[in-house]
Amino acid sequence: MIYMRGQQADYDHWAALGNEGWSWQDVLPLFRRLEDYAHGEADGYGSGGALRVEDPRVSWEILDAWREAAAECGIPPIKVFNQGDNFGCAYFQMNQRRGRRWSAAHAFLHPAMQRPNLTVVTGALVHRVRFDQRRATGIEFARGDELLFAEATGETVLAAGSIGSPQILQLSGVAAGELLQQHGIPVVLALPGVGENLHDHLQIRMQYRVRNTRTLNEVANRLTGKLAMGLEYLLFRTGPLTMPPSQLGAFARSHPGEATPNIEWHVQPLSLDKFGDPLHPFPAITPSVCNLRPTSRGWVRIVSPDPQTYPEIKLNYLSTPEDRRVAVDGMRFTRRIMAAKALARFAPEEFRPGTDVQADADLERAAGELGTTIFHPVGTCRMGADPQAVVDDALRVHGVDRLRVVDASIMPRITSGNTNAPTSMIAEKGAQLILAARH
């Protein structure tokens, strides 16, 4: 639900790689066209678009104090993000309407469901793109035990995400020749970049016990707390049930030499051992910090010609010295914030990784142990003109006809923030490009 466009430098970098039409000035009108800001055309946002953007509907004393502590450490409070730089600290704004997630299905699919030229098929598994020589002719897919074919009279568009789109291309014979030959798949086009360049935001989930305040831990662990949250949501559409775990955000430079903010905090008024586990029984917060522009790269590669077999997903987190340095700097910065005067009355006590972890090597090891995905995988069908690029700046797959990829996999480099909004922008841009080609 977090609505974050990214930074101006992200898109200007894409354009500098030779991707015409993808600079900040090019994409900003697309964001504004998509947006339906709760306050109208204000704060740099658009109004009347399909994506509802609203302010948070919950507040926590401990997060307000964290924001004050960040200000003590040089990160100023700001009203909203999304102005091109993001430096500062603010509550995240959400893609939601009246406290309920406003998903892409709500925004785009449901309004189009009655169109005669749209058929939505669920419970289906795509097997491959079918080609006539090097021209895409449609999609083979299975529904139950039945193998079906959707013929394309125009273009075929893959929007299966940074894992699914490269997997489908590989199963279809468009990938590195060696990988295809290894699995006995006929080569339609040897395109070595398919599935490569996988990267993601790794969040390092440092955790602190706190006192003299309330967090979600003790509220959610009590029957009375659960009932109160449910009633608040049903009656007022406010409270913790309206929010994702990360509610307060901050952007800063991990080192003065960084040109723009390169780390982001997702501050959560809760703690747990790992996703899916119960919340801890004591009050705590998780100021999770991530490297916005990681240099580590991995891949998505099929391990079988069977479409039902999961591909190998290798992230290679923290595999470069730069990423390890930013991880250590980010953890030390987090400790400075947690030691600020604004938080002193809550007596924060670091229990993960713990204050005994001080040396750089130990902090690097702790980063690997505490780090988890924020579910921002990108880059596996990256846009560009070099030999490793998969699509051009019109999102057409290099070397084949009538096939495009329109999802987060086309990002040459990840945006400096959450990837939900940029993916919607890519879809809007892709739709314009497809329509333009039809006329």
C-alpha positions in Angstrom: 0.0 0.0 0.0 2.9 2.4 0.5 2.8 5.1 -2.3 6.4 6.1 -3.2 7.3 7.4 -6.6 11.0 7.2 -6.2 13.6 9.9 -6.8 14.2 12.2 -9.7 17.7 10.8 -10.1 16.4 7.2 -10.6 14.5 8.1 -13.8 17.2 10.5 -15.0 19.6 7.6 -14.7 17.3 5.3 -16.7 17.2 8.0 -19.4 21.0 8.5 -19.3 21.3 4.8 -20.2 19.7 5.7 -23.6 16.1 5.0 -22.6 14.3 7.9 -24.3 11.1 9.0 -22.6 11.9 7.8 -19.1 13.4 10.8 -17.4 11.8 12.3 -14.3 10.2 15.1 -16.4 8.8 12.4 -18.7 7.3 10.2 -16.1 6.1 12.8 -13.6 3.0 13.6 -15.7 2.2 9.8 -15.8 2.3 9.6 -12.0 0.0 12.6 -11.7 -2.4 11.2 -14.3 -2.7 8.0 -12.2 -3.2 9.7 -8.9 -6.4 10.5 -7.0 -5.0 12.4 -4.0 -7.4 12.7 -1.1 -6.7 16.5 -0.9 -7.1 17.2 -4.6 -4.4 18.7 -6.7 -2.1 19.6 -3.8 1.4 18.7 -2.5 2.5 17.9 -6.1 0.0 15.1 -6.6 -2.7 14.6 -9.3 -6.4 14.2 -8.8 -9.1 12.2 -10.5 -6.9 9.3 -11.5 -7.4 5.6 -10.8 -4.9 5.2 -7.9 -6.3 6.6 -4.7 -3.7 8.2 -2.4 -4.7 8.9 1.2 -3.0 9.9 4.5 -2.5 7.4 7.3 -5.4 6.7 9.7 -3.4 5.7 12.8 -0.7 7.3 14.9 1.6 6.0 17.6 3.4 8.0 20.3 6.6 6.0 19.8 6.6 6.8 16.1 6.1 10.5 16.7 9.1 10.4 19.1 11.2 8.5 16.5 10.4 11.3 14.0 11.7 13.8 16.6 14.8 11.7 17.2 15.5 11.5 13.4 15.3 15.3 13.3 17.9 15.5 16.1 20.2 13.4 13.8 19.7 15.7 10.8 16.7 14.1 9.1 14.0 16.9 9.0 10.3 16.2 9.4 8.5 16.8 6.1 4.8 16.8 5.1 4.9 14.3 2.2 7.4 12.3 0.2 7.4 12.1 -3.6 8.7 15.5 -4.5 11.8 14.2 -6.3 14.3 13.8 -3.5 12.5 12.3 -0.4 15.1 13.5 2.1 13.2 13.7 5.4 10.9 11.8 7.7 7.1 11.5 7.3 4.3 9.0 7.8 3.8 6.9 4.6 0.8 7.7 2.4 -1.2 4.8 1.2 -3.0 3.4 -1.9 -6.2 3.0 0.0 -9.8 4.3 0.1 -11.4 4.9 3.5 -8.8 2.7 5.2 -9.0 -0.3 2.8 -6.3 -1.2 0.4 -6.9 0.2 -3.1 -5.2 -2.5 -5.2 -4.4 -2.5 -8.9 -7.4 -4.8 -9.3 -9.7 -2.2 -7.7 -8.1 0.7 -9.6 -7.8 -0.8 -13.1 -9.3 -4.3 -13.5 -12.7 -4.1 -11.8 -13.8 -1.0 -13.7 -13.0 -2.8 -17.0 -14.5 -6.2 -16.2 -17.7 -5.6 -18.3 -15.9 -4.6 -21.4 -16.7 -7.0 -24.3 -13.0 -7.1 -25.4 -11.8 -8.3 -22.0 -11.8 -11.9 -20.8 -10.3 -12.7 -17.4 -9.2 -16.3 -16.9 -8.2 -17.3 -13.4 -6.7 -20.6 -12.0 -4.5 -20.7 -15.1 -0.8 -21.4 -15.5 1.1 -19.9 -18.5 3.4 -22.4 -20.2 5.0 -20.4 -22.9 4.8 -17.7 -25.6 4.2 -19.4 -29.0 6.3 -18.1 -31.9 6.1 -18.2 -35.6 9.8 -17.9 -36.4 10.6 -14.8 -34.2 7.0 -13.4 -34.2 5.0 -13.9 -31.0 1.6 -15.4 -31.9 0.0 -15.8 -28.4 0.2 -17.7 -25.1 -0.1 -21.3 -24.3 -1.6 -21.9 -20.9 -3.2 -24.7 -18.8 -6.4 -24.5 -16.8 -6.8 -27.7 -14.8 -5.9 -30.6 -17.2 -6.8 -28.6 -20.3 -4.1 -27.0 -22.5 -5.3 -23.9 -24.1 -4.0 -21.3 -26.5 -4.8 -17.6 -26.6 -4.0 -16.3 -30.0 -2.8 -12.7 -30.4 -4.1 -10.8 -33.4 -1.9 -7.9 -32.2 0.8 -7.9 -29.6 1.5 -10.3 -26.7 2.2 -8.6 -23.4 3.9 -10.2 -20.4 3.2 -8.7 -17.1 4.0 -11.6 -14.8 6.5 -9.7 -12.7 10.2 -10.0 -12.1 10.0 -13.7 -11.4 7.3 -14.8 -13.8 8.2 -12.8 -16.9 11.7 -14.1 -17.3 10.6 -17.6 -16.4 8.0 -17.5 -19.2 10.5 -16.1 -21.7 13.0 -18.8 -20.8 10.4 -21.6 -21.2 9.5 -20.0 -24.6 13.1 -20.2 -25.9 14.1 -16.6 -25.4 17.1 -16.5 -23.0 20.8 -17.5 -22.8 21.4 -20.2 -25.3 23.4 -22.4 -22.9 20.5 -22.3 -20.4 17.9 -23.3 -23.0 20.1 -26.1 -24.4 20.7 -27.4 -20.9 16.9 -28.0 -20.5 16.3 -29.1 -24.1 14.3 -26.0 -25.1 14.5 -25.0 -28.7 16.2 -21.6 -29.1 14.0 -19.0 -30.6 16.5 -16.2 -29.7 19.6 -16.3 -27.6 19.0 -13.3 -25.3 21.5 -13.6 -22.5 20.1 -10.9 -20.2 16.7 -12.7 -19.6 16.5 -13.5 -15.9 19.8 -11.7 -15.0 20.2 -8.4 -13.1 17.8 -9.5 -10.3 18.0 -7.1 -7.3 15.8 -6.1 -4.4 15.7 -3.9 -1.3 17.1 -5.8 1.7 15.8 -4.5 4.9 17.9 -4.9 8.1 15.4 -5.4 10.9 17.0 -4.0 14.0 14.7 -4.3 17.0 14.3 -2.5 20.3 12.4 -3.1 23.5 10.7 0.1 24.8 8.9 1.2 28.0 6.3 3.7 29.1 4.4 3.5 25.9 2.1 1.2 23.9 3.0 -0.7 20.7 1.1 -3.1 18.5 2.8 -6.1 20.3 0.7 -5.9 23.4 -2.4 -4.7 21.7 -2.5 -7.5 19.2 -1.5 -10.2 21.8 -4.6 -9.4 23.9 -8.2 -10.4 23.1 -9.4 -7.0 24.3 -6.9 -5.3 22.0 -8.0 -7.3 19.0 -11.6 -6.5 19.7 -10.8 -2.8 20.1 -8.9 -2.8 16.8 -11.7 -4.6 15.0 -14.4 -2.2 16.4 -12.4 0.9 15.5 -12.0 -0.4 11.9 -15.6 -1.3 11.5 -17.0 1.9 13.0 -14.5 4.5 11.9 -12.2 2.9 9.3 -9.2 4.0 11.4 -6.6 2.3 13.6 -3.9 -0.4 13.1 -6.1 -2.5 10.8 -5.9 0.2 8.1 -2.1 0.1 7.9 0.7 -2.1 6.7 3.4 -2.9 9.3 5.6 -0.1 8.1 4.0 3.2 9.0 6.7 5.9 9.4 9.4 6.4 6.8 12.6 8.3 6.5 15.2 8.9 3.8 18.8 10.0 4.3 22.4 9.6 3.1 24.3 6.8 4.7 27.5 8.8 3.9 28.0 12.5 3.0 29.5 11.4 -0.3 26.2 10.0 -1.6 24.6 12.3 -4.2 21.0 11.7 -3.0 19.4 9.8 -0.1 20.4 6.2 -0.4 18.9 4.6 2.7 15.3 4.3 3.8 13.8 3.4 7.1 10.5 1.5 7.5 9.6 2.1 11.1 7.2 -0.4 12.6 5.5 -0.2 16.0 5.9 -3.9 16.5 8.5 -6.7 16.6 8.5 -10.4 15.7 11.2 -13.0 15.0 10.2 -13.5 11.3 7.2 -12.8 9.1 4.4 -15.2 10.0 5.5 -15.6 13.6 3.5 -14.1 16.5 4.4 -10.6 17.8 6.7 -10.5 20.8 4.9 -10.3 24.2 6.7 -7.1 25.2 6.5 -3.5 23.8 9.0 -3.0 21.0 9.6 -1.3 17.7 11.5 -2.2 14.5 13.4 0.6 12.8 14.2 -1.4 9.6 16.8 0.2 7.3 17.5 -0.6 3.7 20.0 0.3 1.0 18.0 2.0 -1.8 20.5 1.4 -4.6 22.1 -2.0 -4.0 24.9 -3.2 -6.3 24.5 -6.9 -5.6 22.9 -8.7 -8.5 21.3 -12.2 -8.8 19.2 -14.1 -11.3 16.0 -16.1 -12.0 16.7 -19.2 -14.0 14.6 -22.2 -14.9 15.7 -25.6 -13.5 13.3 -27.6 -15.7 11.3 -27.3 -18.9 8.2 -28.0 -16.8 6.2 -24.8 -16.2 5.0 -26.1 -12.9 8.6 -26.3 -11.5 9.7 -23.2 -9.6 12.7 -21.4 -11.1 16.0 -20.8 -9.1 15.8 -17.4 -7.5 19.2 -16.2 -6.4 19.4 -12.7 -4.9 23.1 -12.6 -3.8 22.3 -10.0 -1.1 25.3 -8.2 0.4 27.7 -9.8 -2.2 29.5 -6.5 -2.9 31.7 -4.4 -0.6 29.5 -1.4 -1.4 26.4 -3.1 -0.1 28.1 -4.3 3.0 29.4 -0.8 3.7 26.0 0.7 3.3 24.5 -2.0 5.6 27.0 -1.2 8.4 26.5 2.6 7.9 22.8 2.2 8.0 22.9 0.2 11.2 25.1 2.7 12.9 22.9 5.5 11.8 19.9 3.7 13.3 21.7 3.4 16.6 22.3 7.2 16.6 18.6 7.8 16.1 17.6 5.4 18.8 20.1 7.1 21.2 18.6 10.6 20.6 17.0 12.5 23.5 13.5 12.4 22.0 13.4 8.6 22.6 15.1 8.7 26.0 11.8 8.5 28.0 11.1 5.2 26.3 14.4 3.7 27.4 15.0 1.8 24.1 17.0 -1.4 24.5 18.5 -3.0 21.4 17.9 -6.8 21.5 18.5 -7.5 17.8 21.3 -7.7 16.9 22.3 -6.5 20.4 24.7 -3.9 21.7 27.6 -6.4 21.9 27.7 -6.4 18.1 30.0 -3.5 17.3 32.9 -4.4 14.9 32.2 -3.9 11.1 32.7 -7.6 10.4 30.2 -8.5 13.1 27.7 -5.9 11.9 28.0 -7.3 8.3 27.3 -10.7 9.6 24.3 -9.4 11.6 23.0 -7.7 8.5 22.9 -11.0 6.7 21.1 -12.6 9.6 18.6 -9.9 10.2 18.0 -9.0 6.5 14.8 -9.8 4.8 13.2 -8.8 1.5 10.7 -5.9 1.3 9.3 -7.7 -1.8 10.7 -5.3 -4.3 12.3 -7.7 -6.9 13.1 -5.9 -10.2 15.4 -5.9 -13.2 15.2 -9.3 -14.8 14.1 -8.1 -18.2 15.8 -4.8 -18.0 15.3 -2.0 -20.4 18.2 -0.7 -22.5 20.2 -0.9 -25.7 23.2 -2.9 -24.6 23.7 -6.7 -25.2 22.4 -7.6 -21.7 19.2 -5.6 -22.1 16.0 -7.5 -22.7 13.5 -4.8 -23.8 14.0 -1.4 -25.6 12.6 1.9 -24.3 9.2 1.0 -25.8 9.3 -2.2 -23.7 9.5 -4.4 -26.9 11.6 -7.5 -26.4 14.8 -7.2 -28.4 15.1 -9.4 -31.5 11.5 -10.6 -31.7 8.3 -9.1 -33.0 5.0 -8.3 -31.3 6.1 -9.1 -27.7 6.5 -6.6 -24.9 7.2 -6.9 -21.1 5.4 -4.4 -18.9 6.2 -4.8 -15.2 8.9 -4.1 -12.7 11.3 -6.5 -14.4 12.1 -3.8 -17.0 13.7 -1.5 -14.4 17.4 -1.1 -15.3 18.1 -0.1 -11.7 15.7 -0.2 -8.8 13.9 3.0 -7.8 15.0 4.6 -4.5 11.9 3.7 -2.6 9.0 1.3 -2.6 8.2 -0.1 -6.0 4.4 -0.2 -6.0 3.9 3.3 -7.5 6.7 3.0 -10.1 5.2 -0.3 -11.3 1.8 1.4 -11.9 3.6 4.1 -13.8 5.4 1.6 -16.0 2.0 0.0 -16.7 0.6 3.4 -17.7 3.5 4.1 -19.9 3.3 0.7 -21.4 -0.4 1.2 -22.2 0.4 4.4 -23.9 3.1 2.8 -26.0 0.9 -0.1 -27.0 -2.0 2.2 -28.0 0.3 4.5 -30.0 1.5 1.5 -32.0 -2.1 0.6 -32.9 -2.7 3.9 -34.6 
